[in-house]
Amino acid sequence: MLFGVGSRRRVTQVENPFLEPYYKDPKKYALPMQLWLLKQRFVTYVKAIKYCLSTSGSTKGVILDRSVWCVLAAAVATLC
């Protein structure tokens, strides 16, 4: 516990099915990989919201190391 704040580690880590193909052919796999990352971030965001709602009052919030918005920004930078 740091500064009175507990931490939770990621329970599961999903293997990115587009990472290896992306390194072999970035132009072909840039969009599928960014869409996959966007979906993963959205799922994480929904889980965080559900966690906050399920603890009703005992949780003051969560900290996410990435957000849906950073994936959108990366997609624009990669694809444009």
C-alpha angles and dihedrals in degrees: 000000000000121000088349091302121124123212136218124201123220107274098204132019117203119216112241105237092196101051099087095041089047092057090050096047113009096176093054097044103034095094097042091048094048091048090050091050091048090053092049092050091048091051090050091049092051091049090051091050091048090049092052092048094046094053092050107196101348092081118064093192146295134261118222120197091211134024138203088254096058090056090052090050091049091048092053091048092047099042102038 
